[in-house]
Amino acid sequence: MLANPSLTKITEEFKEKFKKEIKKTDKKVFGTLFHVNRSLIRDIAIFLHDKGGNLTNILISDLGEKFELIYSYFFKLLKTNKYIFISTEVHKKAQIDSIELVFPQSKFVEDELSKRYGINFSRFTEEVEELFVAPKTLIPDGSELNITPLGIYNKIHLDNDYFYIQVENGKIIAISEKTGWLYRGITPLLTHKNLFEENLRITKKINYPISYHHNLAYIMAIEQLLKVNINDRVKYLRTLLCEFERFENHLLWFANLLFLLGYKRRYFSLLKRREEIKNVYRKYLNCTHLDELNSIGSIRDISQENLRTLKAIIENIFPLIYDGLYKIINKKYIRDQCQGIGILEKKEAWDAGVTGPCLRSSGINYDIRSDNPYLSYLKRDILKTWNVVTSNEGDVYGRTNTRLWEMKDSYNIIYKIITVLIEDNTKIKARDFSKTQIAANENVLIQLESPQGELLYYINSADRPGKKVLGSVYIATPSLKNYLALNNYLLKNNKESDFALIVHSMDLNFNDIDL
């Protein structure tokens, strides 16, 4: 790997090496898009891997008789927010090389694309249909053998998924995940419904704990297609609501952590605090859920009087919540239960493609709010109030501390934004785009740092004049990325009794995996 190359240099080397096979090159806001023949996909993956690139997603667009696959590669070590995208077209009955041997995290995405769209990825080795065909032949005589189905069976999650784990002498030695039970056809649905009214309602229901970020990502994508500009007050308000949702999501995560550890009194105490925050939404934001305030090109404003009252309330409630959690999390009996389990080393976190607090708790300083900024996060008055929180533990306790400090930063951002908005008298007007014609055959990509990690929306506008529908939509969720690390890195060699705690530490929403 190069010690400290530039993305420009890597791009030039790429062009030189594959110049005969590159069909077209497009410059995008978010990086460079190369159109190539599908036979080069594995060779290109090897080249970019050797240059320090990491596969972040495989995006898909349905072009009728064929699919367009777009492989996105990110170079964290280069300190850049630009990507290299490799685009190729595959006929629906054709075969394309798998890149699993280069980027192991691609296997899950390739399998999902095979199940959803019938794309045939060829691999060097045959697929193993069943993990536990003859388990006794794998275990030495006299050892304890246990194969157990475990699932998300408690109050922590509203959805369901399950794993088959193989246990020897109390430790997990193998795992087989079972997904697909929660598939709701969200992404195909978004290409058949009205892109203004109906799709806005659908994106609010994908993942309730981060529904505001899902809805916002979709809205920002449509605004790019419409070439709509929004004023600073709208940006500040959207940033404010993002941090409200981050604080609330982490609060619920901590409540469920304490429930898992058996501290039910503290669990109910935190749920009561969460309900207090919900009451603040109802009274001063005039909503039950934050996503109710969003609209394309605008947002429902908050009156100056309500902002002043809101400032006083959060100044009282939020520090109490943070201080209480800080005292609990730093108690010895909590540390003893969370330290040293579910360890994800720095290199493993990078290779596995995890995101959000799970990535930063393994020592990788990456946060889209800072590395690929949007809204008001890098405004001078806001930038001074927060930092990218990292830790080096890489275990359940490290992920716990990372979320705790992020709650403190969220409070600081919220408090500062409210202060700025109180002094701002800009008026926000409602805007209606329902009769606006959207540009045909345009691609947009939106990345947000949701409370659970990187949320990506990739949208291709349809080439159907007069129709208010999209051509294709691909959503890459933080749960999808973090889920991949469970099997390959986190669960193996840990105690069976720590299974639920390790899974919870990743803050997964299984509905987000089966979109």
C-alpha positions as CSV (number, residue, x, y, z in Angstrom):
1,M,0.0,0.0,0.0
2,L,1.3,3.5,-0.7
3,A,2.4,5.4,2.3
4,N,0.6,8.7,1.7
5,P,-0.7,8.9,-1.9
6,S,-3.2,11.5,-3.1
7,L,-6.5,10.5,-4.6
8,T,-5.6,12.5,-7.8
9,K,-2.5,10.3,-8.2
10,I,-4.4,7.1,-7.6
11,T,-7.0,8.3,-10.2
12,E,-4.3,9.0,-12.8
13,E,-2.7,5.6,-12.2
14,F,-6.1,4.0,-12.5
15,K,-6.7,5.8,-15.8
16,E,-3.3,4.8,-17.1
17,K,-3.7,1.1,-16.2
18,F,-7.2,0.6,-17.5
19,K,-7.3,3.3,-20.2
20,K,-8.2,0.9,-23.0
21,E,-11.2,-0.5,-21.0
22,I,-12.7,2.7,-19.6
23,K,-15.8,3.5,-21.6
24,K,-16.6,6.9,-20.0
25,T,-15.6,9.1,-17.1
26,D,-18.0,11.3,-15.2
27,K,-17.0,13.9,-12.6
28,K,-19.5,14.0,-9.7
29,V,-19.8,16.2,-6.6
30,F,-19.1,13.1,-4.5
31,G,-16.2,11.7,-6.7
32,T,-15.3,10.3,-10.1
33,L,-17.4,7.7,-11.8
34,F,-15.8,5.3,-14.3
35,H,-17.8,3.2,-16.7
36,V,-16.1,-0.1,-17.4
37,N,-16.7,-3.6,-18.8
38,R,-17.9,-6.1,-16.2
39,S,-15.0,-8.4,-16.9
40,L,-12.7,-5.9,-15.1
41,I,-14.5,-5.7,-11.8
42,R,-12.3,-8.1,-9.9
43,D,-9.0,-6.7,-11.4
44,I,-10.1,-3.2,-10.5
45,A,-11.0,-4.3,-6.9
46,I,-7.5,-5.7,-6.5
47,F,-5.9,-2.5,-7.8
48,L,-7.9,-0.2,-5.5
49,H,-7.4,-2.5,-2.6
50,D,-3.6,-2.3,-3.0
51,K,-3.9,1.5,-3.1
52,G,-5.6,1.6,0.3
53,G,-9.2,1.7,-0.9
54,N,-12.1,0.1,0.9
55,L,-15.4,-1.0,-0.6
56,T,-18.2,0.8,1.0
57,N,-21.3,-0.2,-1.0
58,I,-22.5,-1.9,-4.2
59,L,-25.3,0.3,-5.6
60,I,-27.8,-1.0,-8.2
61,S,-30.1,0.6,-10.8
62,D,-32.6,-1.3,-12.9
63,L,-32.2,-0.3,-16.6
64,G,-34.9,-2.6,-18.0
65,E,-33.1,-5.5,-19.7
66,K,-30.0,-5.0,-17.6
67,F,-28.8,-3.7,-14.3
68,E,-26.2,-1.0,-13.6
69,L,-23.9,-1.9,-10.7
70,I,-21.9,0.8,-9.1
71,Y,-19.0,-0.1,-6.7
72,S,-18.1,2.7,-4.3
73,Y,-14.5,2.9,-3.0
74,F,-13.4,5.2,-0.2
75,F,-9.9,6.1,0.9
76,K,-10.0,7.0,4.5
77,L,-6.2,7.3,4.9
78,L,-6.1,10.1,2.3
79,K,-8.2,12.4,4.4
80,T,-10.6,13.1,1.5
81,N,-14.4,13.0,1.3
82,K,-14.3,12.0,-2.4
83,Y,-15.0,8.5,-3.7
84,I,-14.0,6.4,-6.8
85,F,-17.1,4.8,-8.3
86,I,-16.9,1.9,-10.8
87,S,-19.9,1.4,-12.9
88,T,-20.7,-1.6,-15.0
89,E,-23.8,-3.0,-16.8
90,V,-24.9,-6.6,-16.4
91,H,-27.6,-8.3,-18.5
92,K,-30.1,-9.9,-16.2
93,K,-29.1,-13.5,-17.1
94,A,-25.3,-12.8,-17.3
95,Q,-22.6,-13.5,-14.8
96,I,-20.3,-11.1,-13.0
97,D,-17.2,-11.8,-10.9
98,S,-17.5,-11.7,-7.2
99,I,-15.0,-9.6,-5.3
100,E,-15.4,-11.5,-2.0
101,L,-11.7,-12.6,-2.0
102,V,-10.6,-9.0,-2.2
103,F,-13.2,-7.4,0.1
104,P,-14.9,-10.1,2.3
105,Q,-17.6,-7.7,3.4
106,S,-18.9,-7.7,-0.2
107,K,-20.2,-11.3,0.2
108,F,-23.3,-10.3,2.1
109,V,-24.2,-7.5,-0.3
110,E,-23.7,-9.8,-3.3
111,D,-25.8,-12.5,-1.8
112,E,-28.6,-9.9,-1.1
113,L,-28.4,-8.7,-4.7
114,S,-28.6,-12.3,-5.9
115,K,-31.7,-13.0,-3.8
116,R,-33.4,-9.7,-4.7
117,Y,-32.5,-9.3,-8.3
118,G,-31.2,-12.7,-9.5
119,I,-27.7,-11.4,-10.3
120,N,-25.2,-14.2,-10.7
121,F,-21.9,-13.6,-8.9
122,S,-19.3,-16.2,-9.8
123,R,-16.8,-17.2,-7.1
124,F,-13.7,-19.3,-7.2
125,T,-15.1,-21.7,-4.6
126,E,-18.5,-23.4,-4.4
127,E,-21.0,-21.9,-2.0
128,V,-21.6,-23.9,1.2
129,E,-25.4,-24.4,1.5
130,E,-25.6,-25.4,5.1
131,L,-23.1,-24.6,7.8
132,F,-24.1,-27.4,10.2
133,V,-24.6,-30.4,8.0
134,A,-22.6,-32.8,10.2
135,P,-21.5,-30.8,13.2
136,K,-20.2,-33.8,15.2
137,T,-17.5,-34.5,12.6
138,L,-16.1,-31.0,13.3
139,I,-15.9,-31.4,17.1
140,P,-13.3,-33.5,18.9
141,D,-14.7,-36.4,20.9
142,G,-15.5,-35.6,24.5
143,S,-16.0,-31.9,23.9
144,E,-19.3,-30.1,24.8
145,L,-21.4,-29.5,21.7
146,N,-24.4,-27.1,21.6
147,I,-26.1,-25.7,18.5
148,T,-28.6,-23.0,19.5
149,P,-31.0,-20.8,17.6
150,L,-30.7,-17.3,19.2
151,G,-32.7,-14.3,18.1
152,I,-33.7,-10.8,19.0
153,Y,-36.3,-12.0,21.4
154,N,-36.5,-9.3,24.1
155,K,-38.1,-5.9,24.4
156,I,-35.0,-4.2,22.8
157,H,-36.1,-4.7,19.2
158,L,-39.5,-4.5,17.6
159,D,-38.3,-6.6,14.7
160,N,-37.0,-10.2,14.6
161,D,-34.1,-12.0,13.1
162,Y,-32.1,-15.0,14.3
163,F,-28.8,-16.8,14.3
164,Y,-27.7,-20.4,14.5
165,I,-24.7,-20.4,16.8
166,Q,-22.4,-23.4,17.4
167,V,-21.0,-23.5,20.9
168,E,-18.1,-25.5,22.3
169,N,-17.4,-25.4,26.1
170,G,-19.5,-22.3,26.5
171,K,-17.8,-20.3,23.7
172,I,-19.2,-19.4,20.3
173,I,-17.1,-21.1,17.5
174,A,-19.3,-20.7,14.5
175,I,-22.4,-18.7,13.5
176,S,-24.9,-18.7,10.6
177,E,-27.2,-15.8,10.2
178,K,-30.7,-16.1,8.8
179,T,-32.0,-12.9,7.1
180,G,-34.9,-12.2,4.7
181,W,-37.7,-12.7,7.2
182,L,-38.4,-9.0,7.4
183,Y,-38.2,-8.1,3.7
184,R,-40.9,-5.5,3.0
185,G,-39.9,-4.5,-0.6
186,I,-39.2,-0.9,0.4
187,T,-36.8,0.0,-2.4
188,P,-39.0,-1.4,-5.2
189,L,-41.9,0.4,-3.6
190,L,-40.1,3.8,-3.8
191,T,-39.9,3.5,-7.6
192,H,-43.6,2.9,-8.0
193,K,-45.1,5.5,-5.7
194,N,-45.4,9.3,-6.2
195,L,-41.9,10.7,-5.4
196,F,-43.3,13.7,-3.6
197,E,-46.2,12.7,-1.3
198,E,-46.2,8.9,-1.0
199,N,-42.4,8.4,-0.8
200,L,-42.1,10.9,1.9
201,R,-44.5,8.9,4.0
202,I,-42.7,5.6,3.2
203,T,-39.3,6.8,4.2
204,K,-40.6,7.9,7.6
205,K,-41.6,4.3,8.4
206,I,-38.4,2.4,7.4
207,N,-36.6,2.6,10.8
208,Y,-38.4,4.5,13.6
209,P,-35.4,5.2,15.8
210,I,-33.7,7.1,13.0
211,S,-36.8,8.0,10.9
212,Y,-35.8,11.6,10.7
213,H,-32.5,10.8,9.1
214,H,-34.1,8.4,6.6
215,N,-36.7,11.1,5.7
216,L,-34.1,13.8,5.5
217,A,-31.7,11.8,3.3
218,Y,-34.6,11.2,0.8
219,I,-35.6,14.9,0.9
220,M,-32.0,16.1,0.3
221,A,-31.7,13.7,-2.7
222,I,-34.9,15.0,-4.3
223,E,-33.7,18.6,-3.6
224,Q,-30.6,17.8,-5.5
225,L,-32.6,16.4,-8.5
226,L,-34.8,19.6,-8.4
227,K,-31.7,21.8,-7.9
228,V,-33.4,23.4,-4.9
229,N,-31.4,25.7,-2.6
230,I,-32.4,26.1,1.1
231,N,-31.6,29.0,3.4
232,D,-29.4,28.9,6.5
233,R,-32.3,28.8,8.9
234,V,-33.7,25.7,7.3
235,K,-30.2,24.1,7.5
236,Y,-29.9,25.1,11.2
237,L,-33.3,23.6,12.0
238,R,-32.5,20.4,10.2
239,T,-29.2,20.1,12.1
240,L,-31.0,20.7,15.3
241,L,-33.5,17.9,14.7
242,C,-30.7,15.5,13.6
243,E,-29.0,16.0,17.0
244,F,-32.3,15.7,18.9
245,E,-32.7,12.3,17.2
246,R,-29.1,11.3,18.0
247,F,-29.5,12.1,21.7
248,E,-32.9,10.3,21.9
249,N,-31.6,7.2,20.0
250,H,-28.6,6.9,22.2
251,L,-30.8,7.4,25.3
252,L,-33.0,4.5,24.2
253,W,-29.8,2.5,23.5
254,F,-28.6,3.0,27.1
255,A,-32.0,2.1,28.5
256,N,-31.9,-1.2,26.7
257,L,-28.3,-1.8,27.7
258,L,-29.3,-1.5,31.3
259,F,-32.3,-3.7,30.7
260,L,-30.0,-6.4,29.3
261,L,-27.6,-6.1,32.2
262,G,-30.5,-6.6,34.6
263,Y,-30.9,-3.1,36.0
264,K,-34.6,-2.7,35.4
265,R,-35.2,0.2,37.7
266,R,-32.7,2.3,35.9
267,Y,-34.1,1.1,32.6
268,F,-37.6,2.4,33.5
269,S,-36.0,5.6,34.8
270,L,-34.4,6.3,31.4
271,L,-37.6,5.5,29.5
272,K,-39.4,8.1,31.7
273,R,-36.7,10.6,30.7
274,R,-37.3,9.7,27.0
275,E,-41.0,10.4,27.5
276,E,-40.2,13.8,28.9
277,I,-38.3,14.6,25.7
278,K,-41.3,13.4,23.6
279,N,-43.5,15.7,25.6
280,V,-41.1,18.6,24.8
281,Y,-41.6,17.7,21.1
282,R,-45.4,17.8,21.4
283,K,-45.5,21.0,23.3
284,Y,-42.8,23.2,21.7
285,L,-42.2,21.6,18.3
286,N,-45.9,20.7,17.6
287,C,-45.1,17.2,16.6
288,T,-44.9,13.7,18.1
289,H,-42.1,12.5,15.7
290,L,-39.4,14.8,14.4
291,D,-39.9,13.7,10.7
292,E,-43.3,15.4,10.8
293,L,-41.5,18.8,10.5
294,N,-39.7,18.0,7.2
295,S,-40.7,18.9,3.7
296,I,-38.9,19.3,0.4
297,G,-37.2,22.7,0.2
298,S,-38.4,23.8,3.6
299,I,-39.2,22.9,7.2
300,R,-41.9,23.8,9.7
301,D,-40.4,26.7,11.7
302,I,-40.2,27.0,15.5
303,S,-41.4,30.3,17.0
304,Q,-38.9,32.5,18.8
305,E,-41.0,32.2,22.0
306,N,-40.9,28.4,21.8
307,L,-37.2,28.5,21.1
308,R,-36.5,30.5,24.3
309,T,-38.6,28.1,26.3
310,L,-37.0,25.1,24.7
311,K,-33.5,26.4,25.5
312,A,-34.3,26.7,29.2
313,I,-35.9,23.2,29.3
314,I,-33.1,21.3,27.6
315,E,-30.5,23.2,29.7
316,N,-32.2,21.6,32.7
317,I,-33.0,18.1,31.4
318,F,-30.2,17.1,29.1
319,P,-27.2,17.6,31.5
320,L,-29.1,15.6,34.1
321,I,-29.5,12.7,31.7
322,Y,-25.9,12.8,30.7
323,D,-24.5,13.2,34.2
324,G,-26.7,10.3,35.5
325,L,-25.5,8.0,32.7
326,Y,-21.9,9.0,33.2
327,K,-22.1,7.9,36.9
328,I,-23.8,4.6,36.0
329,I,-21.5,3.6,33.1
330,N,-18.4,4.3,35.2
331,K,-19.4,2.0,38.0
332,K,-17.2,-1.0,38.4
333,Y,-20.0,-3.6,38.0
334,I,-21.0,-2.1,34.6
335,R,-17.4,-2.0,33.4
336,D,-16.8,-5.6,34.5
337,Q,-19.8,-6.8,32.4
338,C,-18.9,-4.8,29.3
339,Q,-15.1,-4.7,29.1
340,G,-13.2,-7.3,27.0
341,I,-16.1,-8.7,25.1
342,G,-17.1,-8.3,21.5
343,I,-13.7,-6.8,20.6
344,L,-13.3,-5.3,17.2
345,E,-9.7,-4.2,16.4
346,K,-9.0,-1.1,14.4
347,K,-7.9,-3.0,11.2
348,E,-10.9,-5.4,11.6
349,A,-13.3,-2.5,11.9
350,W,-11.9,-1.0,8.7
351,D,-11.9,-4.3,6.8
352,A,-15.4,-5.2,8.0
353,G,-16.8,-1.8,6.8
354,V,-18.5,-1.0,10.1
355,T,-19.8,2.5,10.6
356,G,-20.9,5.1,13.2
357,P,-20.0,4.7,16.9
358,C,-19.0,1.1,16.2
359,L,-16.3,2.3,13.9
360,R,-15.1,5.2,16.0
361,S,-14.9,3.1,19.2
362,S,-12.3,1.0,17.4
363,G,-10.0,4.1,17.0
364,I,-11.0,5.2,13.5
365,N,-11.7,9.0,13.4
366,Y,-14.4,9.1,10.7
367,D,-17.7,10.9,11.0
368,I,-19.5,12.1,7.9
369,R,-20.6,15.3,9.7
370,S,-16.9,16.3,9.7
371,D,-15.4,14.3,6.8
372,N,-18.1,15.0,4.2
373,P,-20.0,17.9,5.9
374,Y,-23.6,18.8,5.2
375,L,-26.2,21.1,6.7
376,S,-24.6,23.4,9.4
377,Y,-22.2,21.1,11.1
378,L,-19.1,23.0,10.0
379,K,-20.5,26.5,10.5
380,R,-18.0,28.4,12.6
381,D,-20.3,28.9,15.5
382,I,-21.4,25.2,15.5
383,L,-17.9,23.7,14.8
384,K,-16.5,24.9,18.1
385,T,-19.1,22.9,20.1
386,W,-18.3,19.4,19.1
387,N,-15.6,16.9,18.2
388,V,-15.5,13.5,16.5
389,V,-15.6,11.1,19.4
390,T,-13.3,8.1,19.3
391,S,-12.0,5.5,21.7
392,N,-9.5,2.7,21.3
393,E,-11.1,-0.1,23.4
394,G,-13.0,-1.6,20.5
395,D,-15.2,-3.7,22.9
396,V,-18.7,-3.3,24.2
397,Y,-17.6,-0.8,26.8
398,G,-15.8,1.3,24.2
399,R,-18.9,1.5,22.1
400,T,-20.8,2.5,25.3
401,N,-18.4,5.3,26.1
402,T,-18.4,6.6,22.5
403,R,-22.2,6.9,22.5
404,L,-22.1,8.6,25.9
405,W,-19.7,11.3,24.7
406,E,-21.7,11.8,21.5
407,M,-24.8,12.6,23.7
408,K,-22.8,15.4,25.3
409,D,-21.8,16.8,22.0
410,S,-25.4,16.5,20.7
411,Y,-26.5,18.6,23.7
412,N,-23.8,21.2,23.0
413,I,-24.8,21.4,19.3
414,I,-28.5,21.7,20.2
415,Y,-27.9,24.4,22.7
416,K,-25.8,26.5,20.3
417,I,-28.2,26.2,17.4
418,I,-31.1,27.3,19.5
419,T,-29.0,30.3,20.6
420,V,-28.3,31.2,16.9
421,L,-31.9,30.7,15.9
422,I,-33.2,33.0,18.6
423,E,-31.1,35.8,17.2
424,D,-32.2,35.0,13.6
425,N,-35.4,36.6,12.2
426,T,-35.3,34.9,8.7
427,K,-38.7,33.8,7.6
428,I,-39.3,30.3,6.2
429,K,-41.8,29.9,3.4
430,A,-43.7,26.8,2.5
431,R,-42.8,25.5,-1.0
432,D,-44.7,23.2,-3.3
433,F,-42.9,21.1,-5.9
434,S,-45.6,18.7,-6.6
435,K,-46.0,20.0,-10.2
436,T,-42.3,20.4,-10.9
437,Q,-40.8,18.2,-13.6
438,I,-37.8,16.3,-12.4
439,A,-34.7,16.0,-14.6
440,A,-34.4,12.6,-16.4
441,N,-31.6,10.1,-16.0
442,E,-29.9,12.0,-13.2
443,N,-28.0,10.2,-10.4
444,V,-27.7,11.6,-6.8
445,L,-26.0,10.2,-3.8
446,I,-26.6,11.4,-0.2
447,Q,-24.7,10.4,2.9
448,L,-25.7,11.3,6.4
449,E,-24.2,10.4,9.8
450,S,-27.3,8.9,11.5
451,P,-27.2,8.0,15.2
452,Q,-26.4,4.4,14.1
453,G,-23.8,5.3,11.5
454,E,-23.6,6.1,7.8
455,L,-26.9,6.2,5.9
456,L,-26.7,6.4,2.1
457,Y,-29.4,7.0,-0.5
458,Y,-28.6,6.6,-4.1
459,I,-31.4,7.7,-6.5
460,N,-31.7,7.5,-10.3
461,S,-34.4,9.6,-11.8
462,A,-36.7,7.9,-14.3
463,D,-36.7,8.5,-18.0
464,R,-40.5,8.7,-18.1
465,P,-41.7,12.2,-18.9
466,G,-44.7,13.3,-17.0
467,K,-44.5,10.5,-14.4
468,K,-43.8,11.6,-10.8
469,V,-41.8,8.3,-10.1
470,L,-38.1,7.4,-9.7
471,G,-36.1,5.1,-11.9
472,S,-34.3,3.3,-9.1
473,V,-33.5,3.7,-5.4
474,Y,-30.8,2.0,-3.4
475,I,-30.5,2.5,0.4
476,A,-27.4,1.4,2.3
477,T,-28.1,1.5,6.0
478,P,-25.7,1.4,9.0
479,S,-27.4,-1.7,10.3
480,L,-26.5,-3.5,7.0
481,K,-22.8,-2.6,7.4
482,N,-22.5,-3.3,11.1
483,Y,-24.4,-6.6,10.7
484,L,-21.6,-8.0,8.6
485,A,-19.0,-7.7,11.4
486,L,-21.0,-9.9,13.7
487,N,-20.2,-13.2,12.0
488,N,-16.7,-12.5,10.8
489,Y,-15.2,-10.7,13.9
490,L,-17.4,-10.0,16.9
491,L,-19.2,-13.1,18.1
492,K,-16.6,-15.9,17.6
493,N,-14.7,-16.9,20.7
494,N,-17.0,-15.0,23.0
495,K,-19.2,-16.6,25.6
496,E,-22.7,-17.7,24.6
497,S,-24.0,-15.7,27.6
498,D,-22.6,-12.5,26.1
499,F,-24.4,-13.0,22.7
500,A,-27.3,-10.5,23.3
501,L,-25.0,-7.9,24.8
502,I,-22.6,-7.9,21.8
503,V,-25.4,-7.8,19.3
504,H,-27.0,-4.9,21.1
505,S,-23.7,-3.0,21.2
506,M,-23.9,-2.7,17.4
507,D,-27.3,-0.9,17.6
508,L,-28.8,-2.9,14.8
509,N,-32.3,-2.5,13.4
510,F,-33.0,-5.7,11.4
511,N,-35.7,-4.0,9.3
512,D,-32.9,-1.9,7.9
513,I,-31.1,-5.0,6.7
514,D,-34.0,-6.4,4.6
515,L,-35.0,-3.4,2.5
